[in-house]
Amino acid sequence: MKKLILSTSLFAFVLFSASAQSDSKQIQLGAKGGVNFSTLSGDDFEDVASRTGFNAGLVLEIPISERLSFQPEVFYSAQGFDIEEIDQDNPFDTDENVEYQLDYIQVPLLLKAYLVKGLSVEAGPQFGFKIHEEIDFEPNSDGGDIEIDDEDSTVKDFDTSVALGASYKFDGGFFVSARYTYGLTTIFEDDSLFDGVDAKNRVWQFGIGFMF
């Protein structure tokens, strides 16, 4: 058994050393878009469902070596969560989930490592800037939106997280990706009604893109 594990590890190392490489030595600019499945998690948030949103933005890949690249990005990200249980005595009740919408401009700074040609993994910090916040009591129609301005908001304007993901780039520049973003800080202001509440952003992202 030990020999099998050693042989497998040695084979993987040799394969990585021989095959793993970036597909270009030039700086590449790309565009991407996809779907988000976002929610909050923490000791004080266990009964919320994920909100389905979208993301779209720009990608820059800067080669460091044959196997490593630095990949900064900037993109719009529709995040937040759904409240599944609705109080029937609530005058806003529409027999639909209530959607709490938190939209950000996200700036991840990722280190990208190629495992084999085209296939890579990526990780790094991500910094989010909140640009919009509202509660939607009718997410499947045009009505029911209540926008929350900065004076009434209890959600921080800035968010920090860690992004982990993988992508595959085809010949010609087309790529597909999957990523999980793990929030590091609570989203609520310290001096607000929710001071001390443990609630952090969690987002799954799946998308496609193209490097020019």
Secondary structure, 3 states (H helix, E strand, C coil): CHHHHHHHHHHHHHHHHHHCCCCCCCCEEEEEEEEEEEEEEECCECCEEEEEEEEEEEEEEEECCCCEEEEEEEEEEEEEEEECCCCCCCCCCCCCCEEEEEEEEEEEEEEEEEEECCEEEEEEEEEEEEEEEEEECCCCCCCCEEECCCCCCCECCEEEEEEEEEEEECCCCEEEEEEEEEECCCCECCCCCCCCCCCEEEEEEEEEEEEC
